[in-house]
């Protein structure tokens, strides 16, 4: 029970100190940098998705070519 009360008290104290020393300003800057990172990740995701589609097409073409070659040499 003492640990729960101590944890609650420390949490409140940390929150007050965070807000007192400009936590909102820090949080706002952190949020904007996180948003920019998210936009960059979306661009990487789109490129990866596009290259995966191209690789699937190339793989399918290679498989078809291999099937044709196998059919050619099997009776």
C-alpha positions in Angstrom: 0.0 0.0 0.0 2.9 2.3 0.8 4.4 1.7 -2.6 1.1 2.6 -4.4 0.8 5.9 -2.5 4.4 6.7 -3.0 4.1 6.0 -6.7 1.0 8.2 -7.0 2.7 11.0 -5.1 5.8 10.8 -7.2 3.8 10.8 -10.4 1.9 13.9 -9.4 5.2 15.7 -8.4 6.8 14.8 -11.7 3.8 16.0 -13.6 3.8 19.4 -11.8 7.6 19.8 -12.3 7.2 18.9 -16.0 4.4 21.5 -16.5 6.2 24.1 -14.4 9.5 24.0 -16.4 7.8 24.3 -19.9 6.7 20.8 -20.6 4.0 22.1 -22.9 6.5 23.8 -25.2 8.7 20.7 -25.2 5.7 18.5 -25.9 4.7 20.7 -28.8 8.1 20.6 -30.4 8.3 16.8 -29.9 4.9 16.4 -31.6 5.9 18.4 -34.6 9.2 16.5 -35.0 7.3 13.2 -34.7 4.8 14.4 -37.3 7.7 15.2 -39.7 9.2 11.8 -39.1 5.9 10.2 -39.8 5.7 11.9 -43.2 9.2 10.7 -44.1 8.3 7.2 -43.1 5.2 7.3 -45.3 7.4 8.2 -48.3 9.7 5.3 -47.5 6.7 3.0 -47.2 5.4 4.1 -50.5 8.7 3.5 -52.2 9.0 0.1 -50.6 5.5 -0.9 -51.7 6.2 0.2 -55.3 9.5 -1.7 -55.4 7.8 -4.8 -54.0 5.2 -4.7 -56.7 8.0 -4.5 -59.3 9.9 -7.4 -57.7 6.7 -9.5 -57.7 6.2 -8.8 -61.5 9.8 -9.6 -62.2 9.6 -12.8 -60.2 6.4 -13.9 -61.9 8.0 -13.3 -65.3 11.1 -15.4 -64.3 8.8 -18.2 -63.1 6.9 -18.3 -66.3 10.1 -18.4 -68.3 11.4 -21.3 -66.2 8.1 -23.1 -66.7 8.3 -22.7 -70.4 11.9 -24.0 -70.4 10.9 -27.0 -68.4 8.0 -27.8 -70.7 10.4 -27.5 -73.7 12.7 -30.1 -72.3 10.2 -32.6 -70.8 8.3 -35.0 -73.1 
